[in-house]
Amino acid sequence: MALYDRSSAGDNLARGLGWFSIGLGVAEVMAGRSIARWMGMEDKTNLIRAYGVREITAGVGLLALGDPKPWIWSRIAGDAVDMATLAAGMENNPRAGNARIAFGAVMAATALDVVCVQKLHREEAYYRSLPVPDYSDRSGFPRPVSAMRGAASDASIGEDMRTPRILRFQSATGPAQSQSAQG
């Protein structure tokens, strides 16, 4: 089980990166052709859109699910793939300057991802170092069981809580049997 605090600095940073991922992913999906053209990588339009879907998935994972560490690691892996794609796209590219700008932006996002995952791992290590509380002597009841036994035996039962008359058990000497015995 992962230990994390949803109000810690690392988790706040992870949520911010989650919103950033969703925004970037939507931009890549919706404007993939324009982004590819700006970088001089028109043949990579569909790849950029696929990277956008990956970013949206990571963002939703960071915002919606408990432990953000796996999703930050997925962002770091995705950033590595992005940098490899951009590095390959700079060769013989008349717009290589724009691709370099994008490469620098991905490097900055990667650095932020690494800082975030380090904070999250440090916070988890701190929570793991705390002593585990011992609740073995607790039952969950407000008083000892022996003090509560029979506590409700004198409680009156309202008519609406009783078994309906038609469903009550009839003995062999009930009303039907007593009439046939008289007759």
VMD Tcl script that draws the C-alpha trace (Angstrom):
set ca {
  {0.00 0.00 0.00}
  {1.36 3.38 -0.95}
  {1.38 6.07 1.69}
  {0.61 9.59 0.56}
  {-0.95 12.79 1.80}
  {-3.38 14.46 -0.63}
  {-2.48 17.89 0.78}
  {1.32 17.60 0.67}
  {3.58 19.77 -1.49}
  {4.45 16.82 -3.71}
  {0.82 15.93 -4.27}
  {-0.11 19.54 -5.00}
  {2.65 19.65 -7.61}
  {1.42 16.35 -9.05}
  {-2.12 17.73 -9.38}
  {-0.74 20.82 -11.12}
  {1.15 18.57 -13.52}
  {-2.06 16.61 -14.04}
  {-3.90 19.75 -15.18}
  {-0.92 20.69 -17.35}
  {-0.98 17.22 -18.94}
  {-4.66 17.48 -19.74}
  {-4.23 20.94 -21.27}
  {-1.20 19.89 -23.31}
  {-2.90 16.68 -24.39}
  {-6.02 18.48 -25.57}
  {-3.84 20.93 -27.53}
  {-1.92 18.06 -29.16}
  {-5.10 16.19 -30.08}
  {-7.00 19.23 -31.36}
  {-4.12 21.08 -33.05}
  {-1.74 18.23 -33.87}
  {-1.38 19.28 -37.52}
  {-0.58 22.90 -36.62}
  {1.96 21.84 -33.98}
  {3.61 19.42 -36.42}
  {3.75 22.10 -39.14}
  {5.25 24.65 -36.70}
  {8.03 22.19 -35.83}
  {8.58 21.19 -39.49}
  {7.47 17.63 -38.74}
  {4.28 17.39 -40.81}
  {4.70 13.62 -41.22}
  {4.39 13.20 -37.41}
  {0.86 14.67 -37.06}
  {-0.78 11.40 -36.03}
  {2.08 10.62 -33.64}
  {1.66 14.01 -31.97}
  {-2.07 13.33 -31.57}
  {-1.28 9.93 -30.02}
  {1.10 11.66 -27.62}
  {-1.79 13.99 -26.75}
  {-3.97 11.02 -25.80}
  {-1.11 9.74 -23.63}
  {-0.86 13.14 -21.91}
  {-4.61 13.26 -21.23}
  {-4.49 9.75 -19.76}
  {-1.59 10.67 -17.47}
  {-3.36 13.86 -16.40}
  {-6.58 12.06 -15.55}
  {-4.59 9.44 -13.63}
  {-2.84 12.15 -11.63}
  {-6.09 13.90 -10.75}
  {-8.47 11.01 -10.23}
  {-6.52 8.15 -8.75}
  {-4.89 7.78 -5.35}
  {-1.13 7.37 -5.65}
  {0.32 9.85 -8.16}
  {3.81 8.31 -8.38}
  {3.09 5.79 -11.17}
  {1.48 8.53 -13.25}
  {4.43 10.89 -12.76}
  {6.75 8.06 -13.82}
  {4.58 7.58 -16.92}
  {4.98 11.29 -17.67}
  {8.77 10.96 -17.36}
  {8.77 7.99 -19.74}
  {6.54 9.91 -22.14}
  {8.87 12.90 -21.97}
  {11.77 10.63 -22.95}
  {9.80 9.41 -25.97}
  {8.90 13.01 -26.86}
  {12.56 14.08 -26.69}
  {13.63 11.15 -28.88}
  {10.98 12.05 -31.46}
  {11.99 15.71 -31.42}
  {15.71 14.87 -31.67}
  {15.06 12.68 -34.70}
  {12.85 15.38 -36.23}
  {15.60 18.03 -36.08}
  {17.71 16.37 -38.76}
  {17.38 18.03 -42.19}
  {14.55 20.19 -40.89}
  {14.23 23.80 -42.07}
  {12.31 24.55 -38.86}
  {14.76 22.82 -36.53}
  {14.86 25.96 -34.36}
  {11.20 25.49 -33.48}
  {11.80 21.80 -32.77}
  {14.66 22.85 -30.45}
  {12.29 25.19 -28.59}
  {9.85 22.29 -28.16}
  {12.75 20.07 -27.03}
  {13.70 22.64 -24.37}
  {10.09 22.87 -23.18}
  {9.93 19.07 -22.85}
  {13.23 19.10 -20.91}
  {11.81 21.72 -18.52}
  {8.65 19.65 -18.01}
  {10.80 16.55 -17.42}
  {12.83 18.40 -14.78}
  {9.59 19.38 -13.04}
  {8.36 15.76 -13.23}
  {11.62 14.53 -11.66}
  {11.38 17.09 -8.84}
  {7.77 16.02 -8.22}
  {8.52 12.29 -8.11}
  {11.46 12.91 -5.75}
  {9.18 14.87 -3.40}
  {6.55 12.14 -3.52}
  {9.08 9.39 -2.74}
  {10.58 11.47 0.09}
  {7.13 12.06 1.59}
  {6.29 8.37 1.37}
  {9.57 7.48 3.10}
  {8.69 9.91 5.88}
  {5.24 8.35 6.41}
  {6.76 4.86 6.37}
  {9.22 5.92 9.10}
  {6.40 6.85 11.50}
  {5.47 4.22 14.09}
  {2.46 2.10 13.23}
  {-0.37 2.74 15.71}
  {-1.38 -0.28 17.77}
  {-5.16 -0.71 17.90}
  {-5.16 -4.36 18.97}
  {-6.68 -3.55 22.37}
  {-9.72 -1.78 20.84}
  {-13.02 -3.41 19.94}
  {-14.77 -0.48 18.30}
  {-17.54 -0.49 20.89}
  {-17.98 2.49 23.27}
  {-18.06 0.26 26.37}
  {-16.87 -3.26 27.13}
  {-19.10 -5.93 25.58}
  {-20.02 -7.29 29.02}
  {-21.37 -3.85 30.04}
  {-23.52 -3.61 26.92}
  {-24.97 -7.15 27.01}
  {-28.71 -6.98 27.63}
  {-28.72 -3.18 27.62}
  {-31.71 -3.06 25.26}
  {-33.68 -5.93 26.85}
  {-36.00 -3.54 28.66}
  {-36.62 -1.32 25.62}
  {-40.23 -1.14 24.54}
  {-40.96 -2.21 21.00}
  {-43.36 0.02 19.09}
  {-46.33 -1.53 17.33}
  {-44.90 -0.60 13.96}
  {-41.77 -2.65 14.75}
  {-43.62 -5.79 15.87}
  {-44.34 -8.78 13.66}
  {-47.69 -8.28 11.93}
  {-50.47 -10.28 13.57}
  {-51.08 -12.37 10.46}
  {-47.45 -13.52 10.42}
  {-47.21 -14.41 14.11}
  {-46.79 -18.04 15.00}
  {-50.08 -19.80 15.81}
  {-49.96 -22.59 18.38}
  {-51.92 -25.85 18.01}
  {-54.39 -24.53 20.58}
  {-54.78 -21.26 18.71}
  {-58.15 -19.73 17.72}
  {-58.80 -22.14 14.82}
  {-58.20 -25.26 16.90}
  {-60.23 -24.02 19.85}
  {-63.33 -23.42 17.65}
  {-63.22 -26.97 16.17}
  {-62.85 -28.44 19.65}
  {-66.00 -26.64 20.80}
  {-68.08 -27.62 17.81}
}
mol new
graphics top color blue
foreach p $ca { graphics top sphere $p radius 0.5 }
foreach p [lrange $ca 0 end-1] q [lrange $ca 1 end] { graphics top cylinder $p $q radius 0.2 }
display resetview
